[in-house]
């Protein structure tokens, strides 16, 4: 277990403080739950019998485990087993109760292959039926996307195959209908929805891309949790943002819910099917509502201002949700009152709240979230750029930015074009001039930060992980005068090499973003690749990379580093034995400490 001592700095306490995810519960055994925690110092899966309060660690692996699900009857824990974070592996399972008394068994007790006969792959979704049937999605470079029906005691049966991306959405309550998302039309950013029988025959199709003439996506949100009910909750973008409709694939009937809230709207069913639990995301904050079918009305669920990472309606009608703000650490709360799951040990120290900044940009107003340290500015300032790119920063607790604030830095997070949460047009603006579009918005916010007196123009740090790491390296090369320092974690550094080495699903995304392969649109890959501009980089660069990363593979990072080294450019590289980031608390602290040290040394 990770230890917290009084003499430890607050920034380290925030990383070491035990955390828990929102518990996932078995549909037909709601007293049985599964959650993720870092209580041992590594993020692992934990089983929780809510009727007795007993908890046990279900997995124990050197690089952690976070992908797991309960069977509907609560008898089995399924979890995905990869190798050192490479995301390539197989599904395993273990009994929820591992000994007659439910105690005394160590983590991993009773583990067995869950899908014998299926070779390792990247995961493409999983749905578990009440009769023990499993629908398993797989993705490999050789086969593309495949879906398989796995019945107890029988060999797996393939029911779907396509070169483009596809994945399991949900299985109906009765287990006879399967909803999948696919991108057979070639647009990896906008899925269509198809409903199949378990023999692979097509029941119905919902496709808002209209043969490629429109760029509208669909998302499977779940079948109605009621026997004999074939209705499917689907997310759509027809009105310029994400919102739900109800579609019956057997009749073709669509029910428009007309939820008139600004911003993106997500939803899931209440367990009895009487309503929907609605999550409303707007301007980097979330709120919860209940949509009542009888009254056709929205009723707000009381939550504090901040971010709701996940929410679920319980059989008794209460709502449990994982909440935090930039100032206050996360808690699993219930509308029935109190904290649902309180991890052992000291809580994370609070940080400072965020301020909202709206800055005119070339594509419209850009939303930035700002955290200030104590004292008067201008401050050395870290532009912490989010990954994705289809993601957004929010008013949520984050130990990384809080560490910079503790060290006297202001932190600015930019929801550039390509980010979610600001409407379809904002997200879909990211096409062809990939990377360069986002950096235009970051530059506009940087100018505001300097002219407003927040940021010291001589001490501006560009930092980020994944896509944020990519934008960091690209920004250092295309805006060399603007930045004093760069910190890039698990970045794309050489776009062409990254494309050829990365997992198949990301190849599809890159083809969508850039309009083709490196061989088809070489000029776009060149214009968007950090290695094109590496010789223009002036600022010292710190790069960290996982040697098993399937998303931003190590070789393309090495190509970029070799170019820096060849001209003696100041840089440091840290390679670690994991994938796209680490689930080990001490490893994460080590990386942040190295970033802080690098910044302090080079910014004097």
Secondary structure as a PSIPRED ss2 file (coil, helix, strand):
# PSIPRED VFORMAT (PSIPRED V4.0)

   1 X C   1.000  0.000  0.000
   2 X C   1.000  0.000  0.000
   3 X C   1.000  0.000  0.000
   4 X C   1.000  0.000  0.000
   5 X C   1.000  0.000  0.000
   6 X C   1.000  0.000  0.000
   7 X C   1.000  0.000  0.000
   8 X C   1.000  0.000  0.000
   9 X C   1.000  0.000  0.000
  10 X H   0.000  1.000  0.000
  11 X H   0.000  1.000  0.000
  12 X H   0.000  1.000  0.000
  13 X H   0.000  1.000  0.000
  14 X H   0.000  1.000  0.000
  15 X H   0.000  1.000  0.000
  16 X H   0.000  1.000  0.000
  17 X C   1.000  0.000  0.000
  18 X C   1.000  0.000  0.000
  19 X C   1.000  0.000  0.000
  20 X E   0.000  0.000  1.000
  21 X C   1.000  0.000  0.000
  22 X C   1.000  0.000  0.000
  23 X C   1.000  0.000  0.000
  24 X E   0.000  0.000  1.000
  25 X E   0.000  0.000  1.000
  26 X E   0.000  0.000  1.000
  27 X C   1.000  0.000  0.000
  28 X C   1.000  0.000  0.000
  29 X E   0.000  0.000  1.000
  30 X E   0.000  0.000  1.000
  31 X E   0.000  0.000  1.000
  32 X E   0.000  0.000  1.000
  33 X E   0.000  0.000  1.000
  34 X E   0.000  0.000  1.000
  35 X E   0.000  0.000  1.000
  36 X E   0.000  0.000  1.000
  37 X E   0.000  0.000  1.000
  38 X C   1.000  0.000  0.000
  39 X C   1.000  0.000  0.000
  40 X C   1.000  0.000  0.000
  41 X C   1.000  0.000  0.000
  42 X E   0.000  0.000  1.000
  43 X C   1.000  0.000  0.000
  44 X E   0.000  0.000  1.000
  45 X E   0.000  0.000  1.000
  46 X E   0.000  0.000  1.000
  47 X E   0.000  0.000  1.000
  48 X E   0.000  0.000  1.000
  49 X E   0.000  0.000  1.000
  50 X C   1.000  0.000  0.000
  51 X C   1.000  0.000  0.000
  52 X C   1.000  0.000  0.000
  53 X C   1.000  0.000  0.000
  54 X C   1.000  0.000  0.000
  55 X E   0.000  0.000  1.000
  56 X E   0.000  0.000  1.000
  57 X E   0.000  0.000  1.000
  58 X C   1.000  0.000  0.000
  59 X C   1.000  0.000  0.000
  60 X C   1.000  0.000  0.000
  61 X C   1.000  0.000  0.000
  62 X C   1.000  0.000  0.000
  63 X C   1.000  0.000  0.000
  64 X C   1.000  0.000  0.000
  65 X C   1.000  0.000  0.000
  66 X C   1.000  0.000  0.000
  67 X C   1.000  0.000  0.000
  68 X E   0.000  0.000  1.000
  69 X E   0.000  0.000  1.000
  70 X E   0.000  0.000  1.000
  71 X C   1.000  0.000  0.000
  72 X C   1.000  0.000  0.000
  73 X C   1.000  0.000  0.000
  74 X C   1.000  0.000  0.000
  75 X C   1.000  0.000  0.000
  76 X E   0.000  0.000  1.000
  77 X E   0.000  0.000  1.000
  78 X E   0.000  0.000  1.000
  79 X E   0.000  0.000  1.000
  80 X E   0.000  0.000  1.000
  81 X E   0.000  0.000  1.000
  82 X C   1.000  0.000  0.000
  83 X C   1.000  0.000  0.000
  84 X C   1.000  0.000  0.000
  85 X C   1.000  0.000  0.000
  86 X C   1.000  0.000  0.000
  87 X C   1.000  0.000  0.000
  88 X E   0.000  0.000  1.000
  89 X E   0.000  0.000  1.000
  90 X E   0.000  0.000  1.000
  91 X E   0.000  0.000  1.000
  92 X E   0.000  0.000  1.000
  93 X E   0.000  0.000  1.000
  94 X E   0.000  0.000  1.000
  95 X E   0.000  0.000  1.000
  96 X C   1.000  0.000  0.000
  97 X C   1.000  0.000  0.000
  98 X C   1.000  0.000  0.000
  99 X C   1.000  0.000  0.000
 100 X C   1.000  0.000  0.000
 101 X C   1.000  0.000  0.000
 102 X C   1.000  0.000  0.000
 103 X C   1.000  0.000  0.000
 104 X C   1.000  0.000  0.000
 105 X C   1.000  0.000  0.000
 106 X C   1.000  0.000  0.000
 107 X C   1.000  0.000  0.000
 108 X C   1.000  0.000  0.000
 109 X C   1.000  0.000  0.000
 110 X C   1.000  0.000  0.000
 111 X C   1.000  0.000  0.000
 112 X E   0.000  0.000  1.000
 113 X E   0.000  0.000  1.000
 114 X C   1.000  0.000  0.000
 115 X C   1.000  0.000  0.000
 116 X C   1.000  0.000  0.000
 117 X C   1.000  0.000  0.000
 118 X C   1.000  0.000  0.000
 119 X C   1.000  0.000  0.000
 120 X C   1.000  0.000  0.000
 121 X E   0.000  0.000  1.000
 122 X E   0.000  0.000  1.000
 123 X E   0.000  0.000  1.000
 124 X E   0.000  0.000  1.000
 125 X E   0.000  0.000  1.000
 126 X E   0.000  0.000  1.000
 127 X E   0.000  0.000  1.000
 128 X E   0.000  0.000  1.000
 129 X C   1.000  0.000  0.000
 130 X C   1.000  0.000  0.000
 131 X C   1.000  0.000  0.000
 132 X C   1.000  0.000  0.000
 133 X C   1.000  0.000  0.000
 134 X E   0.000  0.000  1.000
 135 X E   0.000  0.000  1.000
 136 X E   0.000  0.000  1.000
 137 X E   0.000  0.000  1.000
 138 X E   0.000  0.000  1.000
 139 X E   0.000  0.000  1.000
 140 X E   0.000  0.000  1.000
 141 X C   1.000  0.000  0.000
 142 X C   1.000  0.000  0.000
 143 X C   1.000  0.000  0.000
 144 X E   0.000  0.000  1.000
 145 X E   0.000  0.000  1.000
 146 X E   0.000  0.000  1.000
 147 X E   0.000  0.000  1.000
 148 X E   0.000  0.000  1.000
 149 X E   0.000  0.000  1.000
 150 X E   0.000  0.000  1.000
 151 X C   1.000  0.000  0.000
 152 X C   1.000  0.000  0.000
 153 X C   1.000  0.000  0.000
 154 X C   1.000  0.000  0.000
 155 X C   1.000  0.000  0.000
 156 X C   1.000  0.000  0.000
 157 X E   0.000  0.000  1.000
 158 X E   0.000  0.000  1.000
 159 X E   0.000  0.000  1.000
 160 X E   0.000  0.000  1.000
 161 X E   0.000  0.000  1.000
 162 X E   0.000  0.000  1.000
 163 X C   1.000  0.000  0.000
 164 X C   1.000  0.000  0.000
 165 X C   1.000  0.000  0.000
 166 X E   0.000  0.000  1.000
 167 X E   0.000  0.000  1.000
 168 X E   0.000  0.000  1.000
 169 X E   0.000  0.000  1.000
 170 X E   0.000  0.000  1.000
 171 X E   0.000  0.000  1.000
 172 X C   1.000  0.000  0.000
 173 X C   1.000  0.000  0.000
 174 X C   1.000  0.000  0.000
 175 X C   1.000  0.000  0.000
 176 X C   1.000  0.000  0.000
 177 X C   1.000  0.000  0.000
 178 X E   0.000  0.000  1.000
 179 X E   0.000  0.000  1.000
 180 X E   0.000  0.000  1.000
 181 X E   0.000  0.000  1.000
 182 X E   0.000  0.000  1.000
 183 X C   1.000  0.000  0.000
 184 X C   1.000  0.000  0.000
 185 X C   1.000  0.000  0.000
 186 X C   1.000  0.000  0.000
 187 X C   1.000  0.000  0.000
 188 X C   1.000  0.000  0.000
 189 X C   1.000  0.000  0.000
 190 X C   1.000  0.000  0.000
 191 X C   1.000  0.000  0.000
 192 X E   0.000  0.000  1.000
 193 X E   0.000  0.000  1.000
 194 X E   0.000  0.000  1.000
 195 X E   0.000  0.000  1.000
 196 X E   0.000  0.000  1.000
 197 X C   1.000  0.000  0.000
 198 X C   1.000  0.000  0.000
 199 X C   1.000  0.000  0.000
 200 X C   1.000  0.000  0.000
 201 X C   1.000  0.000  0.000
 202 X E   0.000  0.000  1.000
 203 X E   0.000  0.000  1.000
 204 X E   0.000  0.000  1.000
 205 X E   0.000  0.000  1.000
 206 X E   0.000  0.000  1.000
 207 X C   1.000  0.000  0.000
 208 X C   1.000  0.000  0.000
 209 X C   1.000  0.000  0.000
 210 X H   0.000  1.000  0.000
 211 X H   0.000  1.000  0.000
 212 X H   0.000  1.000  0.000
 213 X C   1.000  0.000  0.000
 214 X C   1.000  0.000  0.000
 215 X C   1.000  0.000  0.000
 216 X C   1.000  0.000  0.000
 217 X C   1.000  0.000  0.000
 218 X E   0.000  0.000  1.000
 219 X E   0.000  0.000  1.000
 220 X E   0.000  0.000  1.000
 221 X E   0.000  0.000  1.000
 222 X E   0.000  0.000  1.000
 223 X E   0.000  0.000  1.000
 224 X C   1.000  0.000  0.000
 225 X C   1.000  0.000  0.000
 226 X C   1.000  0.000  0.000
 227 X C   1.000  0.000  0.000
 228 X C   1.000  0.000  0.000
 229 X C   1.000  0.000  0.000
 230 X C   1.000  0.000  0.000
 231 X E   0.000  0.000  1.000
 232 X E   0.000  0.000  1.000
 233 X E   0.000  0.000  1.000
 234 X E   0.000  0.000  1.000
 235 X E   0.000  0.000  1.000
 236 X E   0.000  0.000  1.000
 237 X C   1.000  0.000  0.000
 238 X C   1.000  0.000  0.000
 239 X C   1.000  0.000  0.000
 240 X C   1.000  0.000  0.000
 241 X C   1.000  0.000  0.000
 242 X C   1.000  0.000  0.000
 243 X E   0.000  0.000  1.000
 244 X E   0.000  0.000  1.000
 245 X E   0.000  0.000  1.000
 246 X E   0.000  0.000  1.000
 247 X E   0.000  0.000  1.000
 248 X E   0.000  0.000  1.000
 249 X C   1.000  0.000  0.000
 250 X C   1.000  0.000  0.000
 251 X C   1.000  0.000  0.000
 252 X C   1.000  0.000  0.000
 253 X C   1.000  0.000  0.000
 254 X E   0.000  0.000  1.000
 255 X E   0.000  0.000  1.000
 256 X E   0.000  0.000  1.000
 257 X C   1.000  0.000  0.000
 258 X C   1.000  0.000  0.000
 259 X C   1.000  0.000  0.000
 260 X C   1.000  0.000  0.000
 261 X C   1.000  0.000  0.000
 262 X C   1.000  0.000  0.000
 263 X C   1.000  0.000  0.000
 264 X E   0.000  0.000  1.000
 265 X E   0.000  0.000  1.000
 266 X E   0.000  0.000  1.000
 267 X E   0.000  0.000  1.000
 268 X E   0.000  0.000  1.000
 269 X E   0.000  0.000  1.000
 270 X C   1.000  0.000  0.000
 271 X C   1.000  0.000  0.000
 272 X C   1.000  0.000  0.000
 273 X C   1.000  0.000  0.000
 274 X C   1.000  0.000  0.000
 275 X E   0.000  0.000  1.000
 276 X E   0.000  0.000  1.000
 277 X E   0.000  0.000  1.000
 278 X E   0.000  0.000  1.000
 279 X E   0.000  0.000  1.000
 280 X E   0.000  0.000  1.000
 281 X E   0.000  0.000  1.000
 282 X E   0.000  0.000  1.000
 283 X C   1.000  0.000  0.000
 284 X C   1.000  0.000  0.000
 285 X E   0.000  0.000  1.000
 286 X E   0.000  0.000  1.000
 287 X E   0.000  0.000  1.000
 288 X E   0.000  0.000  1.000
 289 X E   0.000  0.000  1.000
 290 X E   0.000  0.000  1.000
 291 X E   0.000  0.000  1.000
 292 X E   0.000  0.000  1.000
 293 X C   1.000  0.000  0.000
 294 X C   1.000  0.000  0.000
 295 X C   1.000  0.000  0.000
 296 X C   1.000  0.000  0.000
 297 X E   0.000  0.000  1.000
 298 X E   0.000  0.000  1.000
 299 X E   0.000  0.000  1.000
 300 X E   0.000  0.000  1.000
 301 X E   0.000  0.000  1.000
 302 X C   1.000  0.000  0.000
 303 X C   1.000  0.000  0.000
 304 X C   1.000  0.000  0.000
 305 X C   1.000  0.000  0.000
 306 X C   1.000  0.000  0.000
 307 X E   0.000  0.000  1.000
 308 X E   0.000  0.000  1.000
 309 X E   0.000  0.000  1.000
 310 X E   0.000  0.000  1.000
 311 X E   0.000  0.000  1.000
 312 X E   0.000  0.000  1.000
 313 X E   0.000  0.000  1.000
 314 X C   1.000  0.000  0.000
 315 X C   1.000  0.000  0.000
 316 X C   1.000  0.000  0.000
 317 X C   1.000  0.000  0.000
 318 X C   1.000  0.000  0.000
 319 X E   0.000  0.000  1.000
 320 X E   0.000  0.000  1.000
 321 X E   0.000  0.000  1.000
 322 X E   0.000  0.000  1.000
 323 X E   0.000  0.000  1.000
 324 X E   0.000  0.000  1.000
 325 X C   1.000  0.000  0.000
 326 X C   1.000  0.000  0.000
 327 X C   1.000  0.000  0.000
 328 X C   1.000  0.000  0.000
 329 X C   1.000  0.000  0.000
 330 X C   1.000  0.000  0.000
 331 X E   0.000  0.000  1.000
 332 X E   0.000  0.000  1.000
 333 X E   0.000  0.000  1.000
 334 X E   0.000  0.000  1.000
 335 X C   1.000  0.000  0.000
 336 X C   1.000  0.000  0.000
 337 X C   1.000  0.000  0.000
 338 X C   1.000  0.000  0.000
 339 X E   0.000  0.000  1.000
 340 X C   1.000  0.000  0.000
 341 X C   1.000  0.000  0.000
 342 X C   1.000  0.000  0.000
 343 X C   1.000  0.000  0.000
 344 X C   1.000  0.000  0.000
 345 X C   1.000  0.000  0.000
 346 X C   1.000  0.000  0.000
 347 X C   1.000  0.000  0.000
 348 X C   1.000  0.000  0.000
 349 X C   1.000  0.000  0.000
 350 X C   1.000  0.000  0.000
 351 X C   1.000  0.000  0.000
 352 X C   1.000  0.000  0.000
 353 X C   1.000  0.000  0.000
 354 X C   1.000  0.000  0.000
 355 X E   0.000  0.000  1.000
 356 X E   0.000  0.000  1.000
 357 X E   0.000  0.000  1.000
 358 X E   0.000  0.000  1.000
 359 X E   0.000  0.000  1.000
 360 X E   0.000  0.000  1.000
 361 X E   0.000  0.000  1.000
 362 X C   1.000  0.000  0.000
 363 X C   1.000  0.000  0.000
 364 X E   0.000  0.000  1.000
 365 X E   0.000  0.000  1.000
 366 X E   0.000  0.000  1.000
 367 X E   0.000  0.000  1.000
 368 X E   0.000  0.000  1.000
 369 X E   0.000  0.000  1.000
 370 X E   0.000  0.000  1.000
 371 X E   0.000  0.000  1.000
 372 X C   1.000  0.000  0.000
 373 X C   1.000  0.000  0.000
 374 X C   1.000  0.000  0.000
 375 X C   1.000  0.000  0.000
 376 X C   1.000  0.000  0.000
 377 X C   1.000  0.000  0.000
 378 X C   1.000  0.000  0.000
 379 X E   0.000  0.000  1.000
 380 X E   0.000  0.000  1.000
 381 X E   0.000  0.000  1.000
 382 X E   0.000  0.000  1.000
 383 X E   0.000  0.000  1.000
 384 X E   0.000  0.000  1.000
 385 X E   0.000  0.000  1.000
 386 X C   1.000  0.000  0.000
 387 X C   1.000  0.000  0.000
 388 X C   1.000  0.000  0.000
 389 X C   1.000  0.000  0.000
 390 X C   1.000  0.000  0.000
 391 X C   1.000  0.000  0.000
 392 X C   1.000  0.000  0.000
 393 X C   1.000  0.000  0.000
 394 X C   1.000  0.000  0.000
 395 X C   1.000  0.000  0.000
 396 X C   1.000  0.000  0.000
 397 X C   1.000  0.000  0.000
 398 X C   1.000  0.000  0.000
 399 X H   0.000  1.000  0.000
 400 X H   0.000  1.000  0.000
 401 X H   0.000  1.000  0.000
 402 X H   0.000  1.000  0.000
 403 X H   0.000  1.000  0.000
 404 X H   0.000  1.000  0.000
 405 X H   0.000  1.000  0.000
 406 X H   0.000  1.000  0.000
 407 X C   1.000  0.000  0.000
 408 X C   1.000  0.000  0.000
 409 X C   1.000  0.000  0.000
 410 X E   0.000  0.000  1.000
 411 X E   0.000  0.000  1.000
 412 X E   0.000  0.000  1.000
 413 X E   0.000  0.000  1.000
 414 X E   0.000  0.000  1.000
 415 X E   0.000  0.000  1.000
 416 X C   1.000  0.000  0.000
 417 X C   1.000  0.000  0.000
 418 X C   1.000  0.000  0.000
 419 X C   1.000  0.000  0.000
 420 X C   1.000  0.000  0.000
 421 X C   1.000  0.000  0.000
 422 X C   1.000  0.000  0.000
 423 X C   1.000  0.000  0.000
 424 X H   0.000  1.000  0.000
 425 X H   0.000  1.000  0.000
 426 X H   0.000  1.000  0.000
 427 X H   0.000  1.000  0.000
 428 X H   0.000  1.000  0.000
 429 X C   1.000  0.000  0.000
 430 X C   1.000  0.000  0.000
 431 X C   1.000  0.000  0.000
 432 X C   1.000  0.000  0.000
 433 X C   1.000  0.000  0.000
 434 X C   1.000  0.000  0.000
 435 X C   1.000  0.000  0.000
 436 X H   0.000  1.000  0.000
 437 X H   0.000  1.000  0.000
 438 X H   0.000  1.000  0.000
 439 X H   0.000  1.000  0.000
 440 X H   0.000  1.000  0.000
 441 X H   0.000  1.000  0.000
 442 X H   0.000  1.000  0.000
 443 X H   0.000  1.000  0.000
 444 X H   0.000  1.000  0.000
 445 X H   0.000  1.000  0.000
 446 X H   0.000  1.000  0.000
 447 X H   0.000  1.000  0.000
 448 X H   0.000  1.000  0.000
 449 X H   0.000  1.000  0.000
 450 X H   0.000  1.000  0.000
 451 X H   0.000  1.000  0.000
 452 X C   1.000  0.000  0.000
 453 X C   1.000  0.000  0.000
 454 X C   1.000  0.000  0.000
 455 X E   0.000  0.000  1.000
 456 X E   0.000  0.000  1.000
 457 X E   0.000  0.000  1.000
 458 X E   0.000  0.000  1.000
 459 X E   0.000  0.000  1.000
 460 X E   0.000  0.000  1.000
 461 X E   0.000  0.000  1.000
 462 X E   0.000  0.000  1.000
 463 X E   0.000  0.000  1.000
 464 X E   0.000  0.000  1.000
 465 X E   0.000  0.000  1.000
 466 X C   1.000  0.000  0.000
 467 X H   0.000  1.000  0.000
 468 X H   0.000  1.000  0.000
 469 X H   0.000  1.000  0.000
 470 X H   0.000  1.000  0.000
 471 X H   0.000  1.000  0.000
 472 X H   0.000  1.000  0.000
 473 X H   0.000  1.000  0.000
 474 X H   0.000  1.000  0.000
 475 X H   0.000  1.000  0.000
 476 X H   0.000  1.000  0.000
 477 X H   0.000  1.000  0.000
 478 X H   0.000  1.000  0.000
 479 X C   1.000  0.000  0.000
 480 X C   1.000  0.000  0.000
 481 X C   1.000  0.000  0.000
 482 X C   1.000  0.000  0.000
 483 X C   1.000  0.000  0.000
 484 X C   1.000  0.000  0.000
 485 X E   0.000  0.000  1.000
 486 X E   0.000  0.000  1.000
 487 X E   0.000  0.000  1.000
 488 X E   0.000  0.000  1.000
 489 X E   0.000  0.000  1.000
 490 X C   1.000  0.000  0.000
 491 X C   1.000  0.000  0.000
 492 X C   1.000  0.000  0.000
 493 X C   1.000  0.000  0.000
 494 X C   1.000  0.000  0.000
 495 X H   0.000  1.000  0.000
 496 X H   0.000  1.000  0.000
 497 X H   0.000  1.000  0.000
 498 X H   0.000  1.000  0.000
 499 X H   0.000  1.000  0.000
 500 X H   0.000  1.000  0.000
 501 X H   0.000  1.000  0.000
 502 X C   1.000  0.000  0.000
 503 X C   1.000  0.000  0.000
 504 X H   0.000  1.000  0.000
 505 X H   0.000  1.000  0.000
 506 X H   0.000  1.000  0.000
 507 X H   0.000  1.000  0.000
 508 X H   0.000  1.000  0.000
 509 X H   0.000  1.000  0.000
 510 X H   0.000  1.000  0.000
 511 X H   0.000  1.000  0.000
 512 X H   0.000  1.000  0.000
 513 X H   0.000  1.000  0.000
 514 X H   0.000  1.000  0.000
 515 X C   1.000  0.000  0.000
 516 X C   1.000  0.000  0.000
 517 X C   1.000  0.000  0.000
 518 X C   1.000  0.000  0.000
 519 X C   1.000  0.000  0.000
 520 X C   1.000  0.000  0.000
 521 X C   1.000  0.000  0.000
 522 X H   0.000  1.000  0.000
 523 X H   0.000  1.000  0.000
 524 X H   0.000  1.000  0.000
 525 X H   0.000  1.000  0.000
 526 X H   0.000  1.000  0.000
 527 X H   0.000  1.000  0.000
 528 X H   0.000  1.000  0.000
 529 X C   1.000  0.000  0.000
 530 X H   0.000  1.000  0.000
 531 X H   0.000  1.000  0.000
 532 X H   0.000  1.000  0.000
 533 X H   0.000  1.000  0.000
 534 X H   0.000  1.000  0.000
 535 X H   0.000  1.000  0.000
 536 X H   0.000  1.000  0.000
 537 X C   1.000  0.000  0.000
 538 X C   1.000  0.000  0.000
 539 X C   1.000  0.000  0.000
 540 X E   0.000  0.000  1.000
 541 X E   0.000  0.000  1.000
 542 X E   0.000  0.000  1.000
 543 X E   0.000  0.000  1.000
 544 X E   0.000  0.000  1.000
 545 X E   0.000  0.000  1.000
 546 X E   0.000  0.000  1.000
 547 X C   1.000  0.000  0.000
 548 X C   1.000  0.000  0.000
 549 X C   1.000  0.000  0.000
 550 X C   1.000  0.000  0.000
 551 X C   1.000  0.000  0.000
 552 X C   1.000  0.000  0.000
 553 X C   1.000  0.000  0.000
 554 X H   0.000  1.000  0.000
 555 X H   0.000  1.000  0.000
 556 X H   0.000  1.000  0.000
 557 X H   0.000  1.000  0.000
 558 X H   0.000  1.000  0.000
 559 X H   0.000  1.000  0.000
 560 X H   0.000  1.000  0.000
 561 X H   0.000  1.000  0.000
 562 X H   0.000  1.000  0.000
 563 X H   0.000  1.000  0.000
 564 X H   0.000  1.000  0.000
 565 X H   0.000  1.000  0.000
 566 X H   0.000  1.000  0.000
 567 X C   1.000  0.000  0.000
 568 X C   1.000  0.000  0.000
 569 X C   1.000  0.000  0.000
 570 X C   1.000  0.000  0.000
 571 X E   0.000  0.000  1.000
 572 X E   0.000  0.000  1.000
 573 X E   0.000  0.000  1.000
 574 X E   0.000  0.000  1.000
 575 X E   0.000  0.000  1.000
 576 X E   0.000  0.000  1.000
 577 X C   1.000  0.000  0.000
 578 X C   1.000  0.000  0.000
 579 X C   1.000  0.000  0.000
 580 X C   1.000  0.000  0.000
 581 X C   1.000  0.000  0.000
 582 X C   1.000  0.000  0.000
 583 X C   1.000  0.000  0.000
 584 X E   0.000  0.000  1.000
 585 X H   0.000  1.000  0.000
 586 X H   0.000  1.000  0.000
 587 X H   0.000  1.000  0.000
 588 X H   0.000  1.000  0.000
 589 X H   0.000  1.000  0.000
 590 X H   0.000  1.000  0.000
 591 X H   0.000  1.000  0.000
 592 X H   0.000  1.000  0.000
 593 X H   0.000  1.000  0.000
 594 X H   0.000  1.000  0.000
 595 X H   0.000  1.000  0.000
 596 X H   0.000  1.000  0.000
 597 X H   0.000  1.000  0.000
 598 X H   0.000  1.000  0.000
 599 X H   0.000  1.000  0.000
 600 X H   0.000  1.000  0.000
 601 X H   0.000  1.000  0.000
 602 X H   0.000  1.000  0.000
 603 X H   0.000  1.000  0.000
 604 X C   1.000  0.000  0.000
